[in-house]
Structure formats: structure tokens, C-alpha cells
Amino acid sequence: MDLKDLRAKLDEIDPKIVELYEQRMDICSQVADYKIGTGKKVFDPAREKEKIDTVKSLTHNDFNRTGVEELFEQIMAMSRKLQYQKLTQAGSLGRLPFISIDSIDKKSCRVVFQGAEGAYSQAAMFKFFGKKVNNFHVDTFRDAMIAIEEGAADYAVLPIENSTAGIVSEIYDLLTEYENYIIGEQIIKIEHCLIGLPGAKISDIKTVYSHAQSLMQSSRFLSDHPAWQQISMKNNAFGVQKIASDGDISQAAIASEYAAEYYGMNILKKGINKSDTNSTRFIIVTNQKVFLKKANKISIMLEIGNEVGTLYHILSHFHYNHVNLSRIESRPIGDRNWEYRFFIDFEGNLADSSVKNALRGLREEAKALRVLGNY
């Protein structure tokens, strides 16, 4: 047969495949009705493995065996998504343990930030809550998490990502460790300044203090001064606080213009970070399972099996529910070598049916799932 005849044969086969696929999905719909009535779980890994092994055994060569395995993995994934959809429509999802609220009471709350007076975290707090907010600061990110977990503060302001330096990995780990939740975010433009004592000149400087990320973000400028000793601090403002306390003209800090003003220091050079568009995203965290009715971003953490195709099938829940995934990060699981948690941000609200359906599928198929917040 020539190519035209071969394509004609394919055209005869394809409608039959479509017809059989629709017959199969009709039966899957009936399976969903049964599971709604009995409360049985949708995902049955043992049953799916048995089915795939059976259909693979019907093939006649290795290439077809691999193809049939991939085909039926997709077919069964679509079957599950149909069943999750029907379960959600029938109200079998149950209520998520989050309460929707109209707004955050920014006037009577107490807020904690990490660092010292003059930190970027303080600037983010003021921008989100206003300059009159009742607040205090702590030395470490963990201290801030403990403060809201124990009720010493209602909210914490924590940096989670910088546009040039990437994620603040410790924050991701702390979100896993503590039962605290994201309720908002604030983005602050970062403009680092080289700060010294009043009367100091750049030629006087021998030592520079700042947070490790700020040193990295200012690496282009610092490379022009290779003799300077760079010392990492827990927070930029701690560096300014130190040089103000020590009174040593050879010391400088990298921090914000606001920090220089707060401690009465001199700005030796502005804008020393290598990116004009450098920004840091801060999250607002609370110990309450609440979300704003107008929230449009969701963050989750999940753990999955380390098998071929697992991440692909997990991510397909966003695609088939028309949910836009905006970022994904991975972090190692401390007590399990070479296993990872995934942190995923996507668009939506916990009240949306598409989000509920996606979360239903994720919860059934992931080893662990936790909603970190809707904001």
C-alpha cells in the first residue's frame, strides 16, 4: 500500500479508538457514582498496576509494551480526574479547614519582623500594615515563627524570595515545620547602599557587613574592592547597627537608605546592587487558618513518591482543572536522603470549584499535602 492507503487505514481506526475511549469514560462515570455512594477512594494504586501489567502482556514487542503502558497511564489519569470532578460536584469533597474573611484588621494587630530597626522587613511591614502598626522585632526567622505560633504576635513579615538571588530556603523549611499560614504578600524594591560613619570615605573602608544575599547582590560593586573583608550578618540592619556601635571609620555596611537615616550614618554610595529591578517578596504569616475572600494565589507543599512519571501526573491536576501554576520549588527532606518536598504556587481561591477539584486529586495521589495559604 502507498502512503495514501496507509493513512486511510489510520483514519478508519482512529474513530474506533475515540468511540471506545468514550465508552470507557462512561463506565468510569458510573464507577464515580458508586464511590460517591460508598465513600471509597478514587485512587487505587494496586488496581492500576494490575491493569497496566495486564494490558502490557497483550502486546507483542518491547516498543509497544512501553507505548501501551504510557497510554493506559494517561487513560487512567483521565478517569481519576473525571471521578474527582464528579465527587466535587456531588459535595463529597468536604470543607477545607480554612475560614474566609473580608479583610485583615490592621489597626489592632501586633506584628513581628526579623532583624533590627531599619531592616527591609520593617519597610515591608510598614507598607503592608501602615507606619502606626504595633510591632516588635526578633533576631531570627525561627523566632518570628515562634512568636506567631505562641500568640505573642498576630502576624509575621518574612522575606521568601528575591528577584535576583532566588528563594530564602530557610523560610520554606520553617513553613513546613510550623503550623503557620500565609495570608498576604508585599513586594519591596531593593536598592542597596554602602553605608559608613559620618565623615567616612570609600577609601577608608576595609570591612563590610551585610546579609549574605545582599553581599551577593552587590558582588559586582564589591569585586572592584577585592581587599575588603566581607562579613555576613543575620540581617542588613544588624550591619548598620554594628558599625554605628563600634564607631570604626574603616567599617561599612550594605543596607537601605532608610537604615542609614535611622542610625544617623552616612551613605557612601547608592544603588550598589547589580540589578536596577531588584525586588524582594515578603509574606505575611499568621497562625490562623484564614484567607481573604478576594485572595487569588495559593501556596501548597507536597511530598510525592520517587517513581517515574509521578511529578508529571501530579502536575496534570493543575492542567486538567485549568489552574495556572506560577512557580515550583523543591527542598530536600532533612531525614530522608535524596527525597524532596515540592512547594507550588498557583492562581485561584479556595472557594473555586476548579481549585477544590485539583486539591482533591493532589490529596489522593500525593504522599503528603499541606495548604500553606491563600492570599
N, C-alpha and C positions, 0 to 999 in steps of 0.2 A: 504493500500500500504506500502511496505517496503521502506527503505531509498533510495535504488537504483531507485525505481519507482518515488519517490518524486523528486529526483534530475533530473530525465529525464523530468518531468513536468517543472521544472525551466529552463532546457535547451531549452524547446520549447518556453517559454515565453520571455526569455532574448533577442533573436534576434528581436522579435517584438518590444520590448522597444527601441532597437537601431534603428530600421527602423523608428519608429515614431519620435524619437529624431532627426534624420537626416532630416525628412520631416519638422519638426518644425523649425530647423535651416535654411533650405532653404527658408522658408517663412520669417523668421527674416532677412535674407539677402535682400529679396525684400522690407521689411519694411525700411531697411537702405537706399536702393536706393531711396525710396520715401522721406525719411527725408533729404537726400543729396539734392534732388531737391527742397524741400520746406523750408529747414532751420529749421525744427522742432527739438526740443531737444530729445536726446535719452532717458533720464531717466524721467519717468512719475510715480512718487510715488503713486498717486491716482489710476491710472490704474492698477499698480502691486498689490496694496492692494485689489482692487476689484476682480482681477483674483484669488488671493490666497484665499480670502473668498469663492469664488465660488467653487473652487476645493476641499476645505476643507469640504464644505457642502455635497459633494458627498460620503464622507467616512461614515463608519458605527460604528466606536468606537473612543475613545479619542486617543489611541495609533496611529492609522492610520492617524487621523487628524494632529497630531504633525509631523508624518513622511512625509505626503504629503506637509505640509507647508514647511518643510526643503528642500524637493525635488524640489519644484517649485521655492523656493528662489534661489536655485543653478541653475536651468534651466534658469530662467530669468536673473540671473547674467551673465551666459554664452552668452545669447542672446545679452545683452548690450555690452559685450566685443567684440563680432563679429561686432556689429554695429559701435562701436568706431573704430575698425580696418579698416572697410570699409570707414568711414569718413576720417580717416587719409590718407589712400591710395588715396582717391579722392582729397586730398589737402584741405579738408574742416576744417582742424584744425586751420588754420590761423598762423601767425607768433608770436612766443613768443617775448615779448618786451626786448630781450637781444641781444646784438651785440657781435659777436665773434671777438677776437683779436689774433694776433700771439704771442705777448709777453707783459710783463709789462716793461715800461720804468723806470728802477730802478735808473738811473743816475740823472734825472732831477726832480724826485718827492720829495715831502715833507711828512714825516711820523710822526705820533704821537703815543706814548705809555703811558700807565698808570703806575704811580709810580715815583721813583726817579732814578737818575744815579746809575747804579749797579743792577737794577731790572732784574729778569729773562726775563721780557718782552723786555727789551733793548737787552739782549743777543739773543732772538729770532729774533728781528728786524735786528740786525747786521748779523745774519746767513742767513736771507732771502734776505735782500737788500744790504748787504755789509757794512763795517765799515765807509765808507765815505758818507753814505746817510745823506741828510739834515733832521734833526729830532728835535723834542722837546717833552717834557713830561708834563702830567697833573695829577691832584690828583685822579680823579675818572674815572671809566669806562664810566659813562654818559658824562663826559667832553670830553672824546676821541670820543664818538659817535657824539657829537655836533660839534666837530672840523671838522670832515669829512663831516657832513651834511651841514655845513655852508661854506665849502671850505677852511678853514684855513689849512687843511692837505688833501693830496690826499688819504692817506691810514692810517688805524689804526691797531695796533697789539694788540690783546686781547686774554687772556687765556680763553679757553672754557671747557677744560676737563683735569683732572689729572688721571693718571692710577691707583692710589690708593685711592684718595679722591673723585673721581667722577666729576660730572659736576660743572661748575661755573654757578649757576642758574641765577644770575643777567644778564649774557651775553645773555642767551636765551630770557629773558624778554625784554632786550634792542633791540635785533634783531627784535622783534615783534613791538616795539614802534617806531623805526626809519626806514626810507626808505633807509637803507644801505645794502650792499650785500657782501657776501664772495667771494673773488677771489683767495685765496690761503690759505695754512696752513703750519705751521712749528712745528716740534716736538723737544723739548729740554729735554735732560736728566737732572734730578733734583738731585743734591747732596747738601743737607743742611749742613751748618757748624755752629757750635756755635762760635760766634764772640764776642770778648771783646776788651777793651782798651789795648794798648801796655803795657806789664808788668803784665796784669791781669792773675789770675789763676782761674781754675774752682771753687776752694774753696772760692773765693771772691764773687761769683755770688749770688745775691738774687732776681733779677728781670730779666725776659726775654721778649723781644719784637719781634713780628713777625706777619705775616698774619695768620688768624685763621686756614687756611688749612695747613700751614707749621707747626703750633703748633700741629695739629692733626697728621700730617705725622711723627712728631718727638716724638709722645706720649710715645713710648717705652723707649726712652732715658730720657725724662722728668720725667717719673714715678720713675726713680732712684733718683730724686731730688725733693721730694714732698714739700719741704719748699719754693721752688722758686715760686714767683708770676709770672703768665703768663699774658701778656697784648697784646691784639690783635691790629694790625695796618692795615691800608688800603693796605700796600704793604711791602714785606720783606725789601726792600732797605730803606724805611722810618724808620724802626727799627734801621738799622745801622747808618743812618743819625742822629737819635736821640741820640744814645749813644756817637757818636763822638762829638756832640754838647754839651751834658751835662757833659762829662768828669768824670762820676761817675764810679769808678772801680767795683762797685757792680752790674752794669748793663751789660747785654749781649743781643745779637740779634741772630736770626736764619735767615740766608740768604746764598747767594752763595759765593764761594771763590772770584769771580770777584768783588762782592760788598765790601768784606773785603779789597781787594787790592786798590779799587778805593778810599775808605775813610781812608786808612792807618791804618786799625785796625788789631788786632791780631787774628788768628784762634786758638781757644782753643781746638776744636775737629772737625774732618772732618767726613762726612758720618753719621750724626746722624739720618737721616730719616730711617724708619723701612724697606724700600724696596730697594734692590740693583738695581731694574729695574724701579724705579720711573721716570716717564716722564710726561711732560705737553704738551698738544696740543694747539697751538696758531693759531688763524685765522687771516687772512689779510682781512680787510674790506674796502670797498670804497663806494662812493655814486653814482657810475656809474653802469648801468645795462649792464655789460660786462662779458664775460667769455673767457678763453683761449681755442683755438681750440683743444688743447691736453688734456683738463680737463677731469677727469674721475670719479669725485664724485659730487653728487648733494645733497643739503640740502633743505628741504621744511618745512613749518609749515602748519598745517591744523587743522580745527575745524570740529567736526562731531556731529551728533545727539546722544543723550544718550538712544538709544534703543538697545534691544538685537540683537546681530549679526552685528551691524553697523561697528565696527572696523574690524571684520573678513572680511566683504565684501570689505571694503576699502583696506585692505592689499592684498586681492586677485588680485588687479590690478598689483601688482609687480610680483606675481607668474605667472599669465597667460601671461604676456609680457616678461617673462624670465629675469626680472630685479632683481639683487641681492640686497636685503635690508641689510644694515650693522649695523644700530642701530636705536632705537626708544626711545625717552624720552617724558615724559609728564610734563606739568607745569599747575598749576591752573590758570583759567581766573579770574583776580582780582575782577571784578564787578559782577561775576556770581558764586554764591556758588556751590561747588561740580561739576563744569564743568571744562574741561581741554582742553588745546591745546596739540597737538602732534607734536614733532619735529623728522623728519625722515631723515636719511642719506642713500643714495643708490648709487650703481655704475652706471656710464653712462655719456653721454654727451647730452646736449640739442639739438644737431643736430641728434641724433639717433632716428630712427622711433619707436623703442620699447619704448623709454623714452617719446616721444611725445604722443604715444597711451596711456601709463599709466597715464600721466598727464591729458590727455583729460578725461579719466574716473574719475580720482580723482576730477577734477574741476567740473564735472557734479554732482557728488554724495556727495561731502563734503559741509558743510555749508560755509567754507572759506578755500581758499588755497593760499599760497604765496610761490614762489620760492625764497629761501634765497641766492642761489648762486650755481654756477657750477665751480669747481676748481680742 
